[in-house]
């Protein structure tokens, strides 16, 4: 019964958010609460939720201070040169823009943290997507899939979990997987190229000078300044990292408070001025700190280095980094409050989603649904497939890492699969490597907090992102699995 109810609960959640009948936050809370009552464990709901919140609280803290830290770095102009270089490469060609999205997401993913990858990628490219009227779900889908492949780095999480769960060395798991993961990354770039061609066919081939003609609202000289700005997002406007600074002079077209009027423009045709002006990277915005550029660059490099080396817990690193960045760049209390307020909307949205997801994972784990579902799946594997448990693990990792947290999969399911494989002579190291296959899809799971940073900053409905991304991410995971089999890794 718990097995059936577990699958039904997950299916109900996905259907409701994909059909936009409920918001993700409400669905993450109400659906598991209802099913907890249905399985007769309503009296323990509080315990399950508190346990789930306790497990995810460090993640919420990390995201909260990471958003503030990288928001401040965007405000002060740390990433402006990088963005200019990307835009020079992309120009106004949709193919280059989408391939550039994959490239930027893959490079930034080297830090091992999905939330920072998505903040930087969306902040850099959202204005260009809006100017060219490109599909934003293409951006979120490509970024999430690229980050999923790169998430298998030893310091990214899944590899370390697999190594811990099976008492193996992370290097022994990851290094042989590099060729297969490289093929997966090539598949992401191929996907980006195909999607870019689709967008080019829909929009035509443009140059930066043509954008004003397409929109009919912006002069050519303005198109050359579309980069990234600062602040929190507003309904119908730019993302959190593409609004004018609070506590200073507003960019043209803004209402001076850092928000938009929700209509997408203030005059002009069809409300496109606000989208196209984006109040983005004004080279004269008051939050720029050019004299502190190298300090901020060194601070960011040091922070990411300590993150990779795991010198301190990640939430502590971002807490210290955010406090130091605010103090040095904005020494006056009023300016610090303005910067925190500018990013408060994103902080609230993301942390709220993390704690809502804690209800879902808490009930799924506490009621025993996850364990029953896992054992049902393993028990239904035919004996004939026993010698091929590596392949079986790779296939199962695709849906299971989507419907479960990485902790639940690697500490709850992978040991069971390894035990079943050992009975047929399959080494645990093969099971561990195969378990990484599903990460391309995992990064779009509703149980991954970073995905809410991605869709929130890009102003994309989670249901739309899910419908678009799942098929491509699953295909990428299958490519990684196929390459693993071809190279004899699994």
Phi, psi and omega per residue, in radians:
X1 nan -0.776 3.128
X2 -1.091 -0.609 3.107
X3 -1.074 -0.860 -3.116
X4 -1.109 -0.796 -3.118
X5 -1.136 -0.584 3.098
X6 -1.102 -0.830 3.113
X7 -1.139 -0.684 3.134
X8 -1.144 -0.702 3.130
X9 -1.079 -0.806 3.138
X10 -1.113 -0.782 -3.141
X11 -1.094 -0.729 3.124
X12 -1.067 -0.782 3.127
X13 -1.032 -0.876 -3.086
X14 -1.119 -0.735 -3.119
X15 -1.110 -0.779 -3.085
X16 -1.149 -0.694 -3.132
X17 -1.366 -0.547 3.114
X18 -1.270 -0.530 3.064
X19 -1.523 -0.002 3.108
X20 1.056 0.618 3.073
X21 -1.493 -0.391 3.085
X22 -2.471 2.664 3.023
X23 -1.300 2.659 3.108
X24 -0.954 -0.709 -3.111
X25 -1.087 -0.830 -3.138
X26 -1.139 -0.716 -3.123
X27 -1.153 -0.682 3.142
X28 -1.124 -0.443 -3.113
X29 -1.649 -0.904 -2.961
X30 -1.315 -0.686 -3.085
X31 -1.140 -0.870 3.099
X32 -1.131 -0.579 3.095
X33 -1.085 -0.741 3.117
X34 -1.113 -0.787 -3.105
X35 -1.235 -0.501 3.067
X36 -1.101 -0.675 3.083
X37 -1.200 -0.714 -3.099
X38 -1.102 -0.581 3.138
X39 -1.469 0.058 3.074
X40 1.434 0.343 -3.130
X41 -2.091 0.490 -3.135
X42 -1.025 -0.546 -3.135
X43 -1.144 -0.363 -3.113
X44 -1.765 0.099 -3.088
X45 -0.966 -0.777 -3.133
X46 -1.029 -0.735 3.139
X47 -1.125 -0.737 -3.136
X48 -1.113 -0.743 -3.102
X49 -1.169 -0.779 3.138
X50 -1.085 -0.694 3.097
X51 -1.108 -0.765 3.125
X52 -1.103 -0.738 3.123
X53 -1.122 -0.721 3.114
X54 -1.057 -0.664 3.140
X55 -1.208 -0.620 -3.043
X56 -1.723 -0.110 -3.127
X57 -0.992 -0.757 3.092
X58 -1.057 -0.639 3.104
X59 -1.133 -0.749 3.116
X60 -1.076 -0.729 3.123
X61 -1.129 -0.736 3.119
X62 -1.047 -0.833 -3.127
X63 -1.124 -0.689 -3.124
X64 -1.020 -0.890 -3.074
X65 -1.407 -0.432 3.047
X66 -1.167 -0.702 3.106
X67 -1.101 -0.765 3.119
X68 -1.119 -0.794 -3.093
X69 -1.074 -0.958 -3.084
X70 -1.242 -0.484 3.025
X71 -1.087 -0.753 3.095
X72 -1.128 -0.733 3.135
X73 -1.100 -0.620 3.063
X74 -1.207 -0.738 3.126
X75 -0.994 -0.785 -3.025
X76 -1.466 -0.064 3.011
X77 1.646 0.303 -3.113
X78 -1.051 -0.695 -3.027
X79 -1.654 0.038 -3.104
X80 -0.992 -0.822 3.130
X81 -1.085 -0.650 3.121
X82 -1.115 -0.766 -3.123
X83 -1.127 -0.716 3.120
X84 -1.058 -0.716 3.110
X85 -1.106 -0.718 3.113
X86 -1.103 -0.759 -3.111
X87 -1.204 -0.560 3.062
X88 -1.139 -0.638 3.089
X89 -1.231 -0.796 -3.053
X90 -1.265 -0.577 -3.022
X91 0.917 -2.195 3.084
X92 -2.216 0.442 3.132
X93 -1.564 2.041 -3.121
X94 -0.958 -0.601 3.133
X95 -1.103 -0.810 3.137
X96 -1.159 -0.604 -3.132
X97 -1.126 -0.801 -3.100
X98 -1.234 -0.719 3.074
X99 -1.116 -0.672 3.078
X100 -1.102 -0.588 3.070
X101 -1.082 -0.822 3.125
X102 -1.097 -0.733 -3.110
X103 -1.138 -0.831 -3.120
X104 -1.110 -0.780 -3.139
X105 -1.086 -0.705 -3.134
X106 -1.156 -0.717 -3.114
X107 -1.178 -0.829 -3.093
X108 -1.191 -0.450 3.141
X109 -1.139 -0.199 3.119
X110 -1.085 -0.305 3.110
X111 -1.358 -0.181 3.062
X112 1.455 0.078 -3.104
X113 -2.123 2.107 -3.077
X114 -1.164 -0.665 -3.068
X115 -1.118 -0.745 3.121
X116 -1.169 -0.651 3.089
X117 -1.019 -0.823 -3.087
X118 -1.231 -0.641 3.117
X119 -1.088 -0.795 -3.109
X120 -1.225 -0.764 -3.097
X121 -1.110 -0.853 -3.111
X122 -1.169 -0.738 3.137
X123 -1.031 -0.655 -3.100
X124 -1.315 -0.692 -2.929
X125 -1.883 -0.294 -3.138
X126 -0.941 -0.824 -3.128
X127 -1.024 -0.685 -3.132
X128 -1.184 -0.729 3.085
X129 -1.040 -0.724 -3.140
X130 -1.179 -0.724 -3.133
X131 -1.081 -0.727 -3.091
X132 -1.511 0.004 -3.115
X133 1.016 0.625 3.102
X134 -1.426 2.757 -3.133
X135 -1.216 2.188 -3.123
X136 -1.290 -0.430 3.097
X137 -1.230 -0.399 3.021
X138 -1.131 -0.761 3.111
X139 -1.088 -0.858 -3.103
X140 -1.157 -0.680 -3.123
X141 -1.145 -0.809 -3.131
X142 -1.179 -0.747 -3.138
X143 -1.103 -0.763 -3.125
X144 -1.144 -0.712 -3.116
X145 -1.206 -0.736 3.096
X146 -1.088 -0.765 3.121
X147 -1.132 -0.603 3.123
X148 -1.087 -0.737 3.111
X149 -1.138 -0.763 -3.121
X150 -1.282 -0.291 -3.117
X151 -1.159 -0.153 3.141
X152 -1.437 -0.006 3.068
X153 -0.973 2.573 -3.065
X154 -0.953 -0.545 3.140
X155 -1.642 0.098 -3.120
X156 -1.444 -0.395 3.088
X157 2.274 -1.082 -3.065
X158 -1.038 -0.776 -3.127
X159 -1.108 -0.741 3.117
X160 -1.114 -0.682 3.117
X161 -1.142 -0.768 3.126
X162 -1.084 -0.720 3.132
X163 -1.123 -0.728 -3.140
X164 -1.168 -0.777 -3.074
X165 -1.117 -0.637 -3.077
X166 -1.860 0.126 3.098
X167 0.991 0.914 3.133
X168 -2.123 2.965 3.078
X169 -1.523 2.301 -3.090
X170 -1.067 -0.635 3.120
X171 -1.121 -0.671 3.121
X172 -1.139 -0.487 3.105
X173 -1.388 -0.826 -2.955
X174 -1.367 -0.824 -2.984
X175 -0.994 -0.832 3.102
X176 -1.122 -0.352 -3.137
X177 -1.428 -0.159 -3.052
X178 -0.972 -0.806 3.129
X179 -1.032 -0.735 -3.140
X180 -1.174 -0.699 3.121
X181 -1.192 -0.591 3.068
X182 -1.104 -0.707 3.077
X183 -1.106 -0.701 3.091
X184 -1.075 -0.691 3.116
X185 -1.181 -0.667 3.050
X186 -1.066 -0.691 3.101
X187 -1.085 -0.636 3.101
X188 -1.129 -0.754 3.120
X189 -1.150 -0.658 3.074
X190 -1.113 -0.733 3.081
X191 -1.065 -0.767 3.127
X192 -1.060 -0.706 3.126
X193 -1.107 -0.780 -3.136
X194 -1.111 -0.802 3.132
X195 -1.148 -0.613 3.080
X196 -1.149 -0.707 3.070
X197 -1.079 -0.671 3.112
X198 -1.102 -0.762 3.115
X199 -1.171 -0.674 3.106
X200 -1.098 -0.703 3.113
X201 -1.103 -0.654 -3.132
X202 -1.286 -0.645 -3.020
X203 -1.803 -0.421 -3.032
X204 1.603 2.980 3.120
X205 -1.590 2.187 -3.077
X206 -2.093 2.879 2.883
X207 -2.113 2.869 -3.132
X208 -0.999 -0.566 3.128
X209 -1.257 -0.347 -3.134
X210 -1.470 -0.275 -3.028
X211 -1.066 -0.683 3.128
X212 -1.098 -0.605 3.123
X213 -1.184 -0.722 -3.140
X214 -1.100 -0.764 -3.073
X215 -1.493 -0.516 -3.132
X216 1.242 0.301 -3.046
X217 -2.304 -0.266 -3.000
X218 -2.204 2.472 3.101
X219 -1.393 2.769 -3.079
X220 -1.024 -0.723 -3.092
X221 -1.111 -0.463 3.133
X222 -1.277 -0.567 -3.074
X223 -1.159 -0.371 -3.093
X224 -1.415 -0.085 -3.107
X225 -1.953 0.262 -3.126
X226 -1.432 1.686 3.090
X227 -2.196 -2.044 -3.048
X228 -2.405 2.488 -3.117
X229 -2.021 -2.673 -3.023
X230 -2.344 2.768 2.984
X231 2.001 -3.055 -3.106
X232 -1.617 2.819 -3.099
X233 -1.427 2.897 3.094
X234 -2.403 2.609 -3.095
X235 -1.040 2.193 3.111
X236 1.415 -0.016 -3.093
X237 -1.988 -2.616 -3.103
X238 -1.358 2.925 -3.135
X239 -1.291 3.115 -3.059
X240 -1.021 -0.533 -3.102
X241 -1.693 0.335 -3.096
X242 -2.373 0.776 3.076
X243 -2.277 2.821 -3.066
X244 -1.219 2.808 -3.118
X245 -1.218 2.527 3.039
X246 -1.536 2.499 3.105
X247 1.520 0.216 3.102
X248 -2.515 -3.011 -3.140
X249 -1.264 2.337 -3.079
X250 -1.376 2.721 3.081
X251 -1.260 2.768 3.119
X252 -1.014 2.415 3.110
X253 1.604 -0.113 3.108
X254 -1.665 2.942 -3.133
X255 -1.611 0.117 3.087
X256 1.535 -0.140 -3.118
X257 -1.867 -0.025 -3.134
X258 1.596 0.082 3.140
X259 -2.055 2.967 3.049
X260 -1.913 2.939 -3.076
X261 -1.491 0.043 3.095
X262 1.498 -0.206 -3.140
X263 -1.638 -0.145 3.129
X264 1.518 0.048 3.104
X265 -3.091 2.917 3.113
X266 -2.263 1.289 -3.063
X267 1.787 3.025 -3.124
X268 1.509 -2.900 -3.010
X269 -1.731 2.283 2.952
X270 1.002 0.405 3.102
X271 1.188 0.411 -3.079
X272 -1.594 -0.211 -3.109
X273 -1.070 -0.775 -3.085
X274 -1.134 -0.733 -3.141
X275 -1.131 -0.677 -3.020
X276 -1.477 -0.614 3.089
X277 -1.222 -0.693 3.010
X278 1.026 -0.007 -3.075
X279 0.743 0.572 -3.049
X280 -1.436 -2.951 -3.046
X281 -0.547 1.250 3.006
X282 -1.229 2.084 -3.108
X283 -1.137 -0.137 3.111
X284 -1.989 0.288 -3.097
X285 -1.137 2.499 -2.988
X286 -1.197 -0.236 -3.108
X287 -1.517 -0.124 3.138
X288 -1.088 2.476 3.108
X289 -2.308 1.232 -3.068
X290 -1.073 -0.562 -3.128
X291 -1.225 -0.351 3.142
X292 -1.797 0.233 -3.047
X293 -0.999 -0.859 -3.060
X294 -1.257 -0.517 3.027
X295 -1.114 -0.812 -3.135
X296 -1.140 -0.655 3.100
X297 -1.125 -0.785 3.141
X298 -1.140 -0.687 3.119
X299 -1.095 -0.727 -3.125
X300 -1.190 -0.748 3.107
X301 -1.087 -0.756 3.125
X302 -1.105 -0.722 3.140
X303 -1.098 -0.798 -3.125
X304 -1.200 -0.607 3.097
X305 -1.131 -0.798 3.106
X306 -1.126 -0.574 3.107
X307 -1.127 -0.802 -3.131
X308 -1.153 -0.695 -3.136
X309 -1.335 -0.177 3.135
X310 0.986 0.744 3.128
X311 -1.137 -0.722 3.082
X312 -2.311 2.809 3.045
X313 -0.985 2.490 -3.064
X314 -0.985 -0.762 3.120
X315 -1.027 -0.655 3.139
X316 -1.174 -0.710 3.126
X317 -1.061 -0.815 -3.116
X318 -1.243 -0.566 3.078
X319 -1.087 -0.853 3.124
X320 -1.127 -0.724 3.140
X321 -1.103 -0.766 3.137
X322 -1.115 -0.751 -3.142
X323 -1.106 -0.739 -3.128
X324 -1.206 -0.737 -3.138
X325 -1.101 -0.750 3.110
X326 -1.117 -0.773 -3.070
X327 -1.135 -0.758 -3.082
X328 -1.323 -0.773 -3.067
X329 -1.392 -0.525 -3.103
X330 -2.314 1.346 -3.045
X331 -1.154 -0.380 -3.126
X332 -1.484 2.387 -3.086
X333 -0.989 -0.713 -3.108
X334 -1.066 -0.736 -3.136
X335 -1.198 -0.651 3.096
X336 -1.099 -0.770 3.109
X337 -1.081 -0.669 3.140
X338 -1.125 -0.704 3.138
X339 -1.180 -0.740 3.116
X340 -1.114 -0.737 3.119
X341 -1.123 -0.617 -3.115
X342 -1.106 -0.531 -3.098
X343 -1.847 0.103 -3.055
X344 -1.127 -0.600 -3.115
X345 -1.086 -0.789 3.114
X346 -1.133 -0.727 3.135
X347 -1.041 -0.809 -3.121
X348 -1.136 -0.786 -3.113
X349 -1.071 -0.819 -3.052
X350 -1.255 -0.813 3.139
X351 -1.115 -0.608 3.076
X352 -1.098 -0.727 3.118
X353 -1.162 -0.625 3.128
X354 -1.112 -0.803 -3.121
X355 -1.234 -0.521 3.035
X356 -1.171 -0.715 3.091
X357 -1.107 -0.468 3.106
X358 -1.115 -0.546 3.084
X359 -1.160 -0.802 -3.112
X360 -1.080 -0.901 -3.097
X361 -1.204 -0.613 3.128
X362 -1.087 -0.775 3.136
X363 -1.235 -0.759 -3.115
X364 -1.039 -0.690 -3.133
X365 -1.446 -0.812 -3.049
X366 -1.105 -0.650 -3.131
X367 -1.333 -0.224 -3.109
X368 1.574 0.099 -3.118
X369 -1.067 -0.775 -3.104
X370 -1.046 -0.826 -3.115
X371 -1.097 -0.750 3.136
X372 -1.146 -0.711 3.120
X373 -1.107 -0.747 -3.116
X374 -1.122 -0.830 -3.108
X375 -1.164 -0.571 3.080
X376 -1.131 -0.757 3.141
X377 -1.112 -0.797 -3.104
X378 -1.164 -0.694 -3.114
X379 -1.184 -0.357 -3.135
X380 -1.645 0.099 3.055
X381 -1.334 2.129 -3.125
X382 -1.046 2.541 3.127
X383 -1.023 -0.518 -3.126
X384 -1.111 -0.409 -3.141
X385 -1.567 -0.018 -3.122
X386 -0.915 -0.843 3.139
X387 -1.182 -0.179 -3.115
X388 -1.965 0.611 -3.082
X389 -1.135 -0.409 3.043
X390 -1.078 -0.847 3.094
X391 -1.090 -0.767 -3.140
X392 -1.053 -0.765 3.138
X393 -1.095 -0.731 3.117
X394 -1.067 -0.757 3.133
X395 -1.150 -0.787 -3.108
X396 -1.182 -0.512 -3.108
X397 -1.107 -0.437 -3.084
X398 -1.178 -0.966 3.109
X399 -1.309 -0.621 -3.023
X400 -1.199 -0.670 3.117
X401 -1.304 -0.229 3.043
X402 -1.433 -0.706 -3.077
X403 -1.549 -0.160 -3.085
X404 -2.250 2.800 2.991
X405 -1.270 2.785 3.093
X406 -1.068 -0.661 3.112
X407 -1.066 -0.806 -3.141
X408 -1.082 -0.698 -3.106
X409 -1.264 -0.871 -3.012
X410 -1.332 -0.551 -3.137
X411 -1.675 -0.310 -3.120
X412 -1.856 -0.685 -3.022
X413 -1.726 -0.814 -3.048
X414 -1.019 -0.733 3.078
X415 -1.043 -0.616 3.102
X416 -1.152 -0.768 3.126
X417 -1.133 -0.666 3.128
X418 -1.148 -0.665 3.112
X419 -1.140 -0.744 3.113
X420 -1.142 -0.668 3.125
X421 -1.177 -0.675 -3.118
X422 -1.075 -0.567 3.127
X423 -1.151 -0.343 3.140
X424 -1.982 0.277 3.058
X425 1.445 0.256 3.117
X426 -1.586 2.170 -3.077
X427 -1.192 2.507 3.115
X428 -0.991 -0.530 -3.126
X429 -1.102 -0.603 3.102
X430 -1.194 -0.677 3.100
X431 -1.116 -0.744 -3.129
X432 -1.080 -0.781 3.133
X433 -1.134 -0.748 -3.133
X434 -1.128 -0.499 -3.098
X435 -1.205 -0.255 3.137
X436 -1.437 -0.197 -3.005
X437 -1.023 -0.673 -2.998
X438 -1.423 0.080 -3.038
X439 -1.160 -0.478 3.113
X440 -1.050 -0.648 3.105
X441 -1.459 -0.571 -3.071
X442 -0.986 -0.619 -3.050
X443 -1.203 -0.146 3.039
X444 -1.853 0.169 3.127
X445 -1.179 2.492 3.085
X446 -1.150 -0.167 3.125
X447 -1.668 0.065 3.106
X448 -1.731 1.960 -3.083
X449 -1.005 -0.617 -3.065
X450 -1.080 -0.493 -3.105
X451 -1.148 -0.447 3.107
X452 -1.327 -0.456 2.964
X453 -1.122 -0.774 -3.109
X454 -1.077 -0.977 -3.069
X455 -1.251 -0.522 3.130
X456 -1.176 -0.828 -3.138
X457 -1.219 -0.529 3.141
X458 -1.499 -0.058 -3.123
X459 0.979 0.790 3.119
X460 -1.997 2.382 3.058
X461 -1.155 2.393 -3.128
X462 -1.037 -0.668 3.120
X463 -1.087 -0.693 3.107
X464 -1.152 -0.746 3.109
X465 -1.061 -0.742 -3.119
X466 -1.113 -0.846 -3.125
X467 -1.028 -0.690 -3.083
X468 -1.350 -0.717 -2.909
X469 -1.494 -0.622 -2.979
X470 -0.939 -0.799 -3.070
X471 -1.145 -0.701 -3.116
X472 -1.277 -0.687 3.127
X473 -1.171 -0.702 3.096
X474 -1.110 -0.687 3.101
X475 -1.105 -0.718 3.104
X476 -1.092 -0.718 3.097
X477 -1.082 -0.693 3.102
X478 -1.153 -0.606 3.072
X479 -1.109 -0.761 3.105
X480 -1.077 -0.739 3.117
X481 -1.105 -0.790 3.126
X482 -1.052 -0.758 3.118
X483 -1.134 -0.645 3.104
X484 -1.090 -0.703 3.101
X485 -1.216 -0.713 -3.111
X486 -1.110 -0.707 -3.123
X487 -1.493 0.001 3.120
X488 1.257 0.401 -3.125
X489 -1.369 -0.625 -3.127
X490 -1.992 nan nan
